[in-house]
Amino acid sequence: MVFERLADKWTLLIIRVLRQGPCRFNQLRREIEGISQKALSQTLRKLERDGLVSRTAFPTVPVTVEYALTGLGDTLSNRITPLLSWAEDQIQHVLEAQRQYDSRQ
Amino acid sequence: MVFERLADKWTLLIIRVLRQGPCRFNQLRREIEGISQKALSQTLRKLERDGLVSRTAFPTVPVTVEYALTGLGDTLSNRITPLLSWAEDQIQHVLEAQRQYDSRQ
């Protein structure tokens, strides 16, 4: 159940951005390519409910809302980062494997 | 692109099972709760194309097919395992956070 939440692209990308520090909604939206307003707000609500992200509203006019990793969210982000860097480091190997696979079809 | 492949429940669960050693199709299907025949064969094909899983056919009658992690697949599984154990270790904290969140609604 928890695991299924992790195997979600937007969850992993949001946690990666929040690892750099608290963020507002639109800032998150700018930093995560291709995420819709709906997907971002739904995923943030799930992450807040799971205790991984905190939501703080500041009494400015208009109100500003900031999202941040909780302690629990931080422990998770420590395990996501190696996965993300693996994807970045190994992309050439994967692309080469795909070329070879496709040439055998 | 590669990253999106990782943020997939079946991918992560298949790699976790293959981390214990080579497996046949039906063995994988038994070990991964809820996966359909179609989802398993599609995901295995993607993993083979990405160079993460090898597929070996043995000339038995009928032919038997075995799936195994490649070297590249093994390096990935080393990064998935901490994520899976995090999910197992932290489930109580997540459930507690959900109870508190739901009580505030």
Backbone of each chain as ProteinMPNN parsed JSONL, in Angstrom:
{"seq_chain_A": "MVFERLADKWTLLIIRVLRQGPCRFNQLRREIEGISQKALSQTLRKLERDGLVSRTAFPTVPVTVEYALTGLGDTLSNRITPLLSWAEDQIQHVLEAQRQYDSRQ", "coords_chain_A": {"N_chain_A": [[0.854, -1.186, 0.0], [1.748, 1.399, 1.004], [3.938, 1.247, -0.533], [2.927, 1.302, -3.09], [2.26, 3.903, -3.354], [4.756, 5.037, -3.621], [5.656, 4.114, -6.03], [5.165, 6.012, -8.068], [5.302, 8.434, -10.484], [4.913, 11.271, -10.168], [4.947, 11.574, -7.424], [7.592, 10.873, -6.761], [9.004, 12.861, -8.162], [8.057, 15.243, -7.0], [8.957, 14.965, -4.378], [11.672, 14.981, -4.855], [12.079, 17.665, -5.677], [11.242, 19.053, -3.352], [13.195, 18.278, -1.672], [15.144, 20.098, -1.955], [14.251, 22.176, -0.503], [11.563, 24.104, 1.16], [8.617, 24.84, -0.771], [6.426, 26.837, -2.857], [3.15, 26.325, -4.365], [2.969, 27.059, -7.146], [5.611, 27.305, -7.79], [6.477, 24.689, -7.504], [5.035, 23.632, -9.582], [6.238, 24.828, -11.752], [8.733, 23.68, -11.642], [8.37, 20.993, -12.116], [8.178, 19.296, -14.875], [5.472, 18.996, -17.082], [3.49, 18.323, -15.257], [0.108, 18.468, -14.267], [-2.144, 20.963, -12.906], [-4.133, 19.701, -11.444], [-3.067, 17.107, -10.972], [-0.845, 17.779, -9.465], [-1.989, 19.003, -7.181], [-3.536, 16.878, -6.2], [-1.587, 14.907, -5.674], [0.023, 16.209, -3.817], [-1.826, 16.42, -1.732], [-2.149, 13.714, -1.081], [0.43, 13.109, -0.24], [0.62, 14.772, 1.954], [-1.341, 13.668, 3.559], [-0.157, 11.201, 4.039], [1.79, 11.908, 5.726], [4.208, 12.766, 4.767], [4.691, 15.179, 3.631], [4.45, 18.579, 4.654], [2.017, 21.157, 4.985], [1.866, 24.578, 5.035], [0.114, 27.469, 5.806], [0.453, 30.897, 5.287], [-0.422, 33.975, 6.868], [-0.647, 36.046, 4.859], [-1.704, 38.584, 2.467], [-2.83, 37.996, -0.719], [-3.421, 34.816, 1.04], [-0.501, 32.827, 1.508], [0.797, 29.649, 0.641], [2.869, 27.078, 1.737], [4.832, 24.229, 0.942], [6.552, 21.501, 2.421], [9.068, 18.995, 3.075], [8.439, 16.595, 5.584], [9.933, 15.214, 8.595], [9.706, 12.442, 8.236], [9.243, 12.417, 5.505], [11.687, 13.31, 4.68], [13.376, 11.152, 5.291], [12.504, 9.359, 3.427], [13.166, 10.691, 1.057], [15.895, 10.428, 1.067], [16.194, 7.899, 0.136], [15.187, 7.959, -2.35], [16.758, 9.577, -3.889], [19.184, 8.128, -4.694], [18.02, 6.445, -6.553], [17.064, 8.14, -8.52], [19.457, 9.296, -9.381], [20.641, 7.048, -10.406], [19.024, 6.611, -12.64], [19.67, 8.838, -14.149], [22.423, 8.469, -14.545], [22.523, 6.054, -15.928], [21.206, 6.267, -18.293], [22.303, 6.239, -20.897], [23.18, 3.604, -21.218], [20.756, 2.268, -21.118], [19.45, 3.294, -23.36], [21.128, 2.335, -25.355], [20.759, -0.413, -25.03], [18.103, -0.549, -25.787], [18.311, 0.139, -28.488], [19.721, -2.069, -29.472], [17.915, -4.131, -28.847], [15.688, -3.39, -30.406], [16.805, -3.673, -32.933], [16.96, -6.372, -33.174], [14.399, -7.157, -33.603]], "CA_chain_A": [[0.0, 0.0, 0.0], [2.643, 2.559, 1.012], [4.851, 1.044, -1.647], [2.274, 1.718, -4.346], [2.35, 5.375, -3.416], [6.113, 5.408, -4.041], [5.847, 3.781, -7.449], [4.366, 7.002, -8.794], [6.256, 9.416, -11.038], [4.78, 12.617, -9.614], [5.384, 11.508, -6.018], [9.066, 10.88, -6.715], [9.517, 14.152, -8.654], [7.732, 16.279, -6.005], [9.864, 14.776, -3.234], [13.009, 15.435, -5.277], [12.115, 19.139, -5.648], [11.125, 19.529, -1.965], [14.452, 17.97, -0.982], [15.984, 21.308, -2.001], [13.715, 23.163, 0.45], [10.126, 24.369, 1.039], [8.23, 25.413, -2.06], [5.008, 27.148, -3.061], [2.49, 25.491, -5.372], [3.34, 27.407, -8.529], [7.04, 27.011, -7.941], [6.531, 23.239, -7.739], [4.473, 23.38, -10.91], [7.235, 25.242, -12.754], [9.917, 22.828, -11.595], [8.069, 19.61, -12.517], [7.712, 19.363, -16.257], [4.364, 18.164, -17.538], [2.487, 18.009, -14.244], [-1.059, 19.357, -14.341], [-2.559, 21.55, -11.624], [-4.916, 18.688, -10.731], [-2.165, 16.03, -10.523], [0.013, 18.321, -8.408], [-2.727, 19.181, -5.911], [-3.928, 15.557, -5.679], [-0.421, 14.198, -5.131], [0.421, 16.913, -2.585], [-2.778, 16.058, -0.669], [-1.828, 12.334, -0.662], [1.702, 13.153, 0.496], [0.332, 15.399, 3.248], [-2.089, 12.666, 4.331], [0.778, 10.132, 4.418], [2.742, 12.441, 6.7], [5.502, 12.946, 4.115], [4.821, 16.602, 3.28], [3.636, 19.477, 5.488], [1.413, 22.292, 4.266], [1.775, 25.698, 5.962], [-0.52, 28.659, 5.203], [0.918, 32.12, 5.942], [-1.52, 34.966, 6.848], [-0.401, 37.214, 3.98], [-2.897, 38.882, 1.648], [-3.61, 36.811, -0.343], [-2.712, 33.8, 1.83], [0.476, 32.032, 0.752], [0.882, 28.282, 1.166], [4.189, 26.504, 1.476], [4.934, 22.775, 1.154], [7.909, 21.109, 2.811], [9.209, 17.605, 3.522], [8.472, 16.355, 7.027], [11.056, 14.323, 8.955], [9.453, 11.156, 7.569], [9.456, 12.651, 4.074], [13.125, 13.448, 4.459], [14.002, 9.81, 5.281], [12.153, 8.759, 2.13], [13.907, 11.345, -0.033], [17.258, 9.865, 1.075], [16.204, 6.63, -0.631], [14.761, 8.221, -3.726], [17.853, 10.246, -4.611], [20.041, 7.178, -5.424], [17.25, 5.886, -7.674], [17.027, 9.179, -9.558], [20.793, 9.464, -9.995], [20.864, 5.841, -11.227], [18.322, 6.833, -13.922], [20.434, 9.833, -14.932], [23.733, 7.9, -14.893], [22.462, 4.846, -16.776], [20.328, 6.452, -19.454], [22.979, 5.841, -22.151], [23.167, 2.13, -21.283], [19.388, 1.828, -21.418], [19.173, 3.656, -24.76], [21.909, 1.392, -26.186], [20.069, -1.716, -24.932], [16.882, -0.436, -26.582], [18.711, 0.091, -29.918], [20.057, -3.467, -29.806], [16.665, -4.922, -28.791], [14.864, -3.048, -31.583], [17.439, -4.177, -34.166], [16.731, -7.826, -33.239], [12.955, -7.457, -33.855]], "C_chain_A": [[0.9, 1.251, 0.0], [3.51, 2.489, -0.243], [4.232, 1.531, -2.959], [2.31, 3.229, -4.487], [3.714, 5.788, -3.966], [6.297, 5.171, -5.528], [4.991, 4.701, -8.288], [5.299, 8.138, -9.204], [6.15, 10.766, -10.339], [5.23, 12.648, -8.15], [6.9, 11.657, -5.944], [9.619, 12.244, -7.141], [9.238, 15.271, -7.65], [8.711, 16.18, -4.83], [11.279, 15.235, -3.608], [13.102, 16.957, -5.218], [12.096, 19.633, -4.198], [12.378, 19.205, -1.155], [15.361, 19.193, -0.951], [15.458, 22.392, -1.048], [12.237, 23.405, 0.203], [9.812, 25.103, -0.265], [6.767, 25.824, -2.052], [4.486, 26.343, -4.235], [3.005, 25.796, -6.781], [4.817, 27.158, -8.815], [7.232, 25.516, -8.23], [6.092, 22.938, -9.178], [5.478, 23.75, -12.008], [8.383, 24.229, -12.818], [9.642, 21.393, -12.07], [7.384, 19.616, -13.879], [6.527, 18.433, -16.506], [3.311, 17.856, -16.495], [1.33, 19.0, -14.345], [-1.358, 19.897, -12.938], [-3.251, 20.491, -10.781], [-3.99, 17.589, -10.154], [-1.298, 16.518, -9.364], [-0.78, 18.448, -7.103], [-3.159, 17.836, -5.335], [-2.748, 14.858, -5.013], [0.056, 14.86, -3.84], [-0.502, 16.545, -1.434], [-2.477, 14.643, -0.159], [-0.557, 12.334, 0.193], [1.504, 13.77, 1.878], [-0.377, 14.392, 4.148], [-1.168, 11.549, 4.827], [1.834, 10.619, 5.412], [4.115, 12.694, 6.109], [5.769, 14.41, 3.782], [3.94, 17.415, 4.23], [3.16, 20.644, 4.621], [1.226, 23.421, 5.275], [1.186, 26.908, 5.225], [-0.048, 29.884, 5.981], [-0.159, 33.208, 5.793], [-1.191, 36.219, 6.032], [-1.695, 37.509, 3.212], [-2.459, 38.938, 0.185], [-2.741, 35.807, 0.433], [-1.675, 33.099, 0.951], [0.626, 30.672, 1.451], [2.229, 27.698, 0.771], [4.181, 25.013, 1.801], [6.383, 22.443, 1.5], [7.918, 19.629, 3.18], [9.137, 17.573, 5.04], [9.721, 15.514, 7.329], [10.929, 12.987, 8.241], [9.707, 11.288, 6.067], [10.934, 12.741, 3.735], [13.805, 12.075, 4.397], [13.693, 9.106, 3.962], [12.998, 9.376, 1.011], [15.351, 10.833, -0.088], [17.342, 8.582, 0.265], [15.8, 6.822, -2.079], [15.929, 8.782, -4.544], [18.766, 9.251, -5.344], [19.346, 6.59, -6.652], [17.247, 6.874, -8.841], [18.404, 9.326, -10.206], [21.145, 8.227, -10.826], [20.253, 6.084, -12.62], [19.115, 7.805, -14.793], [21.758, 9.235, -15.411], [23.62, 6.829, -15.971], [21.677, 5.047, -18.07], [20.996, 5.994, -20.75], [22.964, 4.317, -22.32], [21.784, 1.619, -21.663], [19.074, 2.117, -22.889], [19.898, 2.693, -25.71], [21.227, 0.012, -26.194], [18.8, -1.676, -25.789], [17.209, -0.525, -28.076], [18.972, -1.369, -30.319], [18.791, -4.327, -29.837], [15.854, -4.672, -30.056], [15.468, -3.619, -32.864], [17.23, -5.691, -34.302], [15.278, -8.159, -33.596], [12.682, -7.694, -35.337]], "O_chain_A": [[0.814, 2.07, -0.915], [3.777, 3.489, -0.91], [4.913, 2.093, -3.817], [2.38, 3.765, -5.593], [3.818, 6.775, -4.694], [6.999, 5.921, -6.207], [4.194, 4.252, -9.111], [5.992, 8.723, -8.372], [7.164, 11.349, -9.956], [5.819, 13.628, -7.696], [7.423, 12.457, -5.168], [10.587, 12.731, -6.556], [10.076, 16.153, -7.459], [9.226, 17.191, -4.354], [11.993, 15.805, -2.783], [14.11, 17.489, -4.752], [12.854, 20.538, -3.849], [12.603, 19.777, -0.088], [16.218, 19.334, -0.079], [16.128, 23.398, -0.812], [11.697, 22.982, -0.819], [10.621, 25.873, -0.783], [5.957, 25.238, -1.334], [5.252, 25.757, -4.999], [3.422, 24.896, -7.509], [5.206, 26.842, -9.94], [8.034, 25.131, -9.08], [6.687, 22.119, -9.878], [5.564, 23.089, -13.044], [8.931, 23.953, -13.885], [10.577, 20.66, -12.391], [6.193, 19.9, -14.008], [6.571, 17.246, -16.185], [2.323, 17.191, -16.806], [1.535, 20.206, -14.489], [-0.891, 19.363, -11.933], [-3.01, 20.377, -9.579], [-4.126, 17.2, -8.993], [-1.043, 15.783, -8.41], [-0.3, 18.048, -6.043], [-3.154, 17.658, -4.117], [-2.883, 14.288, -3.93], [0.443, 14.181, -2.889], [-0.052, 16.373, -0.301], [-2.538, 14.391, 1.044], [-0.479, 11.648, 1.212], [2.133, 13.352, 2.85], [-0.067, 14.27, 5.333], [-1.377, 11.01, 5.915], [2.666, 9.841, 5.88], [5.091, 12.826, 6.848], [6.919, 14.832, 3.666], [2.831, 17.002, 4.57], [3.819, 21.047, 3.663], [0.51, 23.253, 6.262], [1.681, 27.317, 4.175], [-0.14, 29.907, 7.209], [-0.745, 33.352, 4.72], [-1.44, 37.336, 6.487], [-2.664, 36.756, 3.31], [-1.747, 39.881, -0.161], [-1.516, 35.922, 0.479], [-1.941, 32.809, -0.215], [0.586, 30.574, 2.677], [2.665, 27.81, -0.374], [3.604, 24.585, 2.801], [7.317, 23.025, 0.948], [6.884, 19.075, 3.555], [9.712, 18.432, 5.709], [10.468, 15.152, 6.42], [11.906, 12.459, 7.709], [10.297, 10.409, 5.439], [11.378, 12.316, 2.668], [14.689, 11.849, 3.571], [14.516, 8.351, 3.444], [13.483, 8.669, 0.128], [15.961, 10.804, -1.157], [18.407, 8.215, -0.232], [16.039, 5.962, -2.926], [16.066, 8.496, -5.734], [19.102, 9.488, -6.504], [19.987, 6.278, -7.656], [17.407, 6.488, -9.999], [18.512, 9.462, -11.425], [21.856, 8.33, -11.826], [20.88, 5.802, -13.641], [19.223, 7.627, -16.006], [22.17, 9.465, -16.548], [24.5, 6.7, -16.823], [21.505, 4.11, -18.85], [20.332, 5.422, -21.614], [22.761, 3.808, -23.422], [21.65, 0.664, -22.428], [18.498, 1.276, -23.579], [19.351, 2.29, -26.736], [21.135, -0.639, -27.235], [18.463, -2.663, -26.442], [16.492, -1.173, -28.839], [18.508, -1.835, -31.36], [18.612, -5.148, -30.737], [15.388, -5.611, -30.702], [14.738, -4.006, -33.777], [17.309, -6.233, -35.404], [14.96, -9.318, -33.864], [11.542, -7.954, -35.721]]}, "seq_chain_B": "MVFERLADKWTLLIIRVLRQGPCRFNQLRREIEGISQKALSQTLRKLERDGLVSRTAFPTVPVTVEYALTGLGDTLSNRITPLLSWAEDQIQHVLEAQRQYDSRQ", "coords_chain_B": {"N_chain_B": [[12.711, 9.938, -18.807], [13.898, 7.242, -18.609], [13.553, 7.301, -15.953], [10.808, 7.419, -15.675], [10.096, 4.856, -16.228], [10.936, 3.597, -13.957], [9.292, 4.551, -12.009], [7.132, 2.762, -11.554], [4.889, 0.426, -10.4], [4.809, -2.392, -10.994], [7.232, -2.795, -12.276], [9.086, -2.305, -10.214], [8.379, -4.311, -8.403], [8.797, -6.682, -9.87], [11.562, -6.564, -10.286], [12.41, -6.744, -7.655], [11.674, -9.416, -7.032], [13.246, -10.85, -8.913], [15.691, -10.278, -7.949], [16.248, -12.192, -6.15], [16.957, -14.275, -7.714], [17.052, -16.092, -10.932], [13.927, -16.54, -12.662], [10.929, -18.268, -13.725], [8.116, -17.489, -15.884], [5.525, -18.113, -14.792], [6.186, -18.501, -12.152], [6.994, -15.961, -11.406], [4.551, -14.726, -11.679], [3.102, -15.921, -9.66], [4.438, -14.934, -7.444], [4.037, -12.222, -7.44], [1.616, -10.414, -6.264], [-1.56, -9.829, -7.608], [-0.82, -9.1, -10.159], [-1.525, -9.056, -13.623], [-1.55, -11.442, -16.358], [-1.073, -10.123, -18.743], [-0.002, -7.632, -17.914], [2.333, -8.511, -16.68], [3.729, -9.74, -18.808], [4.015, -7.567, -20.559], [5.525, -5.751, -19.007], [7.824, -7.234, -18.498], [8.787, -7.405, -21.091], [9.395, -4.712, -21.605], [11.38, -4.316, -19.68], [13.286, -6.07, -20.602], [13.873, -4.908, -23.034], [15.008, -2.551, -22.103], [17.378, -3.451, -21.205], [17.577, -4.438, -18.658], [16.649, -6.83, -17.802], [17.207, -10.234, -18.612], [16.192, -12.65, -21.046], [15.933, -16.043, -21.336], [15.616, -18.847, -23.364], [15.087, -22.263, -22.971], [15.894, -25.336, -24.601], [13.871, -27.3, -23.931], [11.11, -29.658, -23.866], [7.821, -28.89, -23.346], [9.29, -25.753, -24.564], [11.178, -23.973, -22.127], [11.228, -20.847, -20.454], [13.334, -18.468, -19.007], [13.708, -15.736, -16.787], [16.008, -13.195, -15.851], [17.92, -10.894, -13.817], [20.006, -8.554, -15.461], [23.457, -7.391, -15.491], [23.221, -4.62, -15.411], [20.607, -4.433, -14.532], [20.942, -5.458, -12.028], [22.401, -3.452, -10.742], [20.473, -1.535, -10.561], [18.605, -2.802, -8.928], [19.883, -2.729, -6.517], [19.375, -0.17, -5.711], [16.711, -0.071, -5.464], [15.97, -1.723, -3.406], [16.463, -0.424, -0.832], [14.39, 1.422, -0.926], [12.103, -0.133, -0.923], [12.37, -1.41, 1.543], [12.148, 0.802, 3.15], [9.464, 1.43, 2.791], [8.284, -0.785, 3.963], [9.24, -0.582, 6.588], [8.214, 1.876, 7.444], [5.491, 1.864, 7.385], [3.706, 1.909, 9.541], [4.013, 4.482, 10.571], [3.062, 5.968, 8.448], [0.399, 5.125, 8.3], [-0.514, 6.063, 10.745], [-0.217, 8.804, 10.38], [-2.1, 9.15, 8.399], [-4.437, 8.568, 9.817], [-4.515, 10.714, 11.611], [-4.654, 12.871, 9.811], [-7.111, 12.347, 8.537], [-8.81, 12.64, 10.71], [-8.801, 15.319, 11.074], [-10.302, 16.321, 9.056]], "CA_chain_B": [[12.301, 8.797, -19.646], [14.232, 6.017, -17.868], [13.0, 7.484, -14.62], [9.371, 7.102, -15.68], [9.991, 3.394, -16.188], [11.167, 3.137, -12.579], [8.154, 4.933, -11.163], [6.062, 1.858, -11.963], [4.78, -0.597, -9.345], [5.152, -3.746, -11.446], [8.683, -2.819, -12.536], [9.802, -2.409, -8.94], [8.093, -5.609, -7.772], [9.467, -7.729, -10.664], [13.003, -6.489, -10.011], [12.607, -7.262, -6.292], [11.623, -10.888, -7.068], [14.388, -11.363, -9.679], [16.889, -10.065, -7.152], [16.499, -13.454, -5.435], [17.488, -15.254, -8.672], [16.254, -16.24, -12.15], [12.561, -17.03, -12.442], [10.075, -18.487, -14.877], [6.972, -16.577, -15.965], [4.448, -18.423, -13.833], [6.727, -18.306, -10.807], [6.898, -14.504, -11.181], [3.137, -14.381, -11.546], [2.65, -16.35, -8.323], [5.089, -14.165, -6.38], [3.635, -10.802, -7.465], [0.171, -10.382, -6.017], [-2.419, -8.897, -8.336], [-0.366, -8.756, -11.516], [-2.192, -9.853, -14.657], [-0.645, -12.055, -17.345], [-0.735, -9.081, -19.715], [0.882, -6.626, -17.286], [3.624, -9.149, -16.438], [4.498, -9.917, -20.053], [4.386, -6.235, -21.091], [6.589, -5.144, -18.187], [9.046, -8.015, -18.75], [9.306, -7.019, -22.419], [10.006, -3.372, -21.452], [12.613, -4.474, -18.893], [14.262, -6.726, -21.492], [14.277, -3.882, -24.025], [15.85, -1.564, -21.41], [18.638, -4.105, -20.836], [17.599, -4.671, -17.202], [16.294, -8.247, -17.574], [17.516, -11.112, -19.762], [15.197, -13.708, -21.285], [16.646, -17.197, -21.892], [14.719, -19.969, -23.689], [15.806, -23.549, -22.903], [15.288, -26.242, -25.605], [13.146, -28.451, -23.352], [9.822, -29.859, -24.542], [7.868, -27.679, -24.165], [10.388, -24.804, -24.271], [11.014, -23.216, -20.869], [11.824, -19.516, -20.56], [13.749, -17.973, -17.697], [14.048, -14.319, -16.742], [17.006, -12.903, -14.811], [18.479, -9.537, -13.856], [21.313, -8.369, -16.097], [24.349, -6.606, -14.624], [22.603, -3.292, -15.27], [19.419, -4.629, -13.694], [21.397, -5.681, -10.654], [22.77, -2.158, -10.127], [19.211, -0.857, -10.238], [17.933, -3.45, -7.787], [20.551, -2.251, -5.293], [18.79, 1.127, -5.297], [15.274, -0.246, -5.202], [15.786, -2.431, -2.135], [16.273, 0.5, 0.305], [13.084, 2.079, -1.049], [11.101, -1.121, -0.524], [12.428, -1.638, 3.001], [11.608, 2.014, 3.783], [7.996, 1.306, 2.759], [7.876, -1.791, 4.961], [9.568, -0.087, 7.937], [7.52, 3.106, 7.835], [4.044, 1.78, 7.132], [2.941, 2.315, 10.735], [4.036, 5.956, 10.668], [2.193, 6.514, 7.396], [-0.99, 4.848, 8.697], [-0.83, 6.977, 11.862], [-0.37, 10.148, 9.777], [-3.379, 9.155, 7.685], [-5.52, 8.644, 10.825], [-4.561, 12.096, 12.127], [-5.125, 13.732, 8.71], [-8.553, 12.096, 8.33], [-9.583, 13.15, 11.868], [-8.855, 16.799, 10.963], [-11.177, 16.728, 7.907]], "C_chain_B": [[12.611, 7.497, -18.883], [13.534, 6.074, -16.522], [11.527, 7.097, -14.582], [9.156, 5.595, -15.642], [10.107, 2.906, -14.744], [9.957, 3.412, -11.71], [6.945, 4.103, -11.571], [6.062, 0.672, -11.012], [5.263, -1.956, -9.829], [6.655, -3.86, -11.719], [9.443, -3.069, -11.239], [9.598, -3.779, -8.302], [8.771, -6.755, -8.528], [10.964, -7.748, -10.338], [13.298, -7.031, -8.608], [12.606, -8.781, -6.301], [12.86, -11.446, -7.774], [15.701, -11.154, -8.941], [17.254, -11.34, -6.399], [17.021, -14.535, -6.4], [16.565, -15.384, -9.872], [14.91, -16.897, -11.863], [11.865, -17.335, -13.764], [8.839, -17.612, -14.764], [5.949, -16.862, -14.867], [4.899, -18.258, -12.386], [6.643, -16.817, -10.433], [5.442, -14.129, -10.904], [2.607, -14.774, -10.17], [3.202, -15.417, -7.248], [4.638, -12.698, -6.355], [2.122, -10.705, -7.438], [-0.524, -9.371, -6.918], [-1.963, -8.56, -9.745], [-1.049, -9.661, -12.535], [-1.132, -10.424, -15.599], [-0.14, -10.99, -18.307], [0.26, -8.071, -19.13], [2.276, -7.231, -17.084], [4.397, -9.276, -17.75], [4.891, -8.572, -20.655], [5.567, -5.651, -20.332], [7.904, -5.892, -18.387], [9.66, -7.618, -20.086], [9.996, -5.655, -22.332], [11.355, -3.498, -20.739], [13.707, -5.14, -19.729], [14.798, -5.7, -22.49], [15.217, -2.857, -23.382], [17.183, -2.148, -20.962], [18.732, -4.414, -19.354], [17.334, -6.132, -16.876], [16.683, -9.039, -18.823], [16.453, -12.207, -19.835], [15.919, -14.864, -21.966], [15.65, -18.333, -22.117], [15.554, -21.248, -23.687], [15.104, -24.548, -23.821], [14.651, -27.488, -24.99], [11.848, -28.624, -24.153], [8.725, -29.882, -23.467], [9.022, -26.776, -23.733], [10.131, -24.146, -22.912], [11.8, -21.903, -21.012], [12.132, -19.019, -19.153], [14.132, -16.5, -17.806], [15.037, -14.091, -15.601], [17.44, -11.442, -14.905], [19.789, -9.56, -14.622], [22.209, -7.632, -15.097], [23.761, -5.236, -14.355], [21.379, -3.378, -14.351], [19.795, -4.805, -12.232], [21.745, -4.351, -9.979], [21.507, -1.376, -9.753], [18.572, -1.475, -9.005], [18.591, -3.043, -6.473], [19.965, -0.94, -4.791], [17.305, 1.011, -4.986], [15.071, -0.846, -3.811], [15.621, -1.484, -0.948], [14.899, 1.179, 0.294], [11.98, 1.138, -0.568], [11.14, -1.339, 0.99], [11.937, -0.404, 3.736], [10.084, 1.869, 3.874], [7.53, 0.31, 3.818], [8.109, -1.277, 6.38], [8.623, 1.025, 8.383], [5.995, 3.018, 7.732], [3.241, 2.235, 8.347], [2.891, 3.838, 10.866], [3.084, 6.581, 9.642], [0.726, 6.307, 7.794], [-1.426, 5.799, 9.818], [-1.058, 8.401, 11.315], [-1.721, 10.239, 9.064], [-4.538, 9.274, 8.675], [-5.661, 10.083, 11.312], [-5.116, 13.036, 11.057], [-6.647, 13.591, 8.561], [-9.376, 12.669, 9.488], [-9.697, 14.676, 11.804], [-9.818, 17.248, 9.866], [-12.603, 17.012, 8.358]], "O_chain_B": [[11.699, 6.741, -18.549], [13.008, 5.083, -16.015], [11.047, 6.526, -13.603], [8.164, 5.113, -15.095], [9.464, 1.932, -14.354], [9.625, 2.643, -10.808], [5.883, 4.638, -11.89], [7.077, -0.001, -10.832], [6.049, -2.608, -9.142], [7.272, -4.886, -11.433], [10.323, -3.927, -11.172], [10.528, -4.345, -7.727], [9.266, -7.696, -7.908], [11.554, -8.81, -10.141], [14.311, -7.698, -8.396], [13.45, -9.392, -5.647], [13.461, -12.408, -7.296], [16.709, -11.78, -9.269], [18.415, -11.553, -6.049], [17.476, -15.589, -5.957], [15.446, -14.87, -9.864], [14.778, -17.702, -10.941], [12.174, -16.734, -14.792], [8.543, -17.063, -13.703], [5.56, -15.969, -14.114], [4.105, -17.919, -11.508], [6.277, -16.46, -9.313], [5.146, -13.327, -10.018], [1.782, -14.073, -9.583], [2.526, -15.137, -6.258], [4.836, -12.01, -5.354], [1.445, -10.889, -8.45], [-0.13, -8.207, -6.985], [-2.641, -7.816, -10.455], [-1.144, -10.873, -12.341], [0.009, -9.966, -15.636], [1.042, -10.944, -18.646], [1.241, -7.706, -19.779], [3.283, -6.554, -17.291], [5.585, -8.957, -17.802], [5.984, -8.442, -21.206], [6.499, -5.119, -20.935], [8.97, -5.279, -18.442], [10.879, -7.507, -20.215], [11.061, -5.461, -22.918], [12.341, -2.877, -21.136], [14.889, -4.827, -19.592], [15.998, -5.63, -22.756], [16.123, -2.35, -24.043], [18.022, -1.439, -20.407], [19.827, -4.631, -18.834], [17.734, -6.625, -15.821], [16.507, -8.57, -19.947], [15.896, -12.627, -18.821], [16.461, -14.693, -23.057], [14.933, -18.738, -21.201], [16.605, -21.309, -24.325], [13.875, -24.617, -23.837], [14.865, -28.601, -25.472], [11.541, -27.809, -25.022], [8.692, -30.848, -22.704], [9.647, -26.991, -22.694], [8.993, -23.803, -22.591], [12.877, -21.862, -21.606], [11.316, -19.131, -18.238], [14.779, -16.071, -18.761], [14.93, -14.698, -14.535], [17.333, -10.829, -15.968], [20.594, -10.476, -14.457], [21.775, -7.293, -13.996], [23.792, -4.744, -13.227], [21.154, -2.509, -13.508], [19.082, -4.371, -11.326], [21.434, -4.14, -8.807], [21.482, -0.653, -8.757], [18.061, -0.765, -8.139], [17.934, -3.015, -5.432], [20.042, -0.63, -3.603], [16.72, 1.876, -4.334], [14.109, -0.51, -3.121], [14.732, -1.698, -0.124], [14.323, 1.472, 1.342], [11.042, 1.559, 0.109], [10.1, -1.44, 1.641], [11.371, -0.519, 4.823], [9.491, 2.154, 4.914], [6.517, 0.524, 4.485], [7.288, -1.501, 7.269], [8.271, 1.11, 9.559], [5.298, 4.004, 7.971], [2.204, 2.88, 8.195], [1.861, 4.408, 11.227], [2.402, 7.569, 9.916], [-0.093, 7.213, 7.641], [-2.56, 6.277, 9.835], [-1.977, 9.101, 11.742], [-2.396, 11.267, 9.118], [-5.507, 9.989, 8.417], [-6.768, 10.61, 11.417], [-5.947, 13.895, 11.352], [-7.37, 14.584, 8.472], [-10.5, 13.129, 9.285], [-10.594, 15.256, 12.416], [-10.118, 18.438, 9.76], [-13.453, 17.358, 7.538]]}, "name": "protein", "num_of_chains": 2, "seq": "MVFERLADKWTLLIIRVLRQGPCRFNQLRREIEGISQKALSQTLRKLERDGLVSRTAFPTVPVTVEYALTGLGDTLSNRITPLLSWAEDQIQHVLEAQRQYDSRQMVFERLADKWTLLIIRVLRQGPCRFNQLRREIEGISQKALSQTLRKLERDGLVSRTAFPTVPVTVEYALTGLGDTLSNRITPLLSWAEDQIQHVLEAQRQYDSRQ"}
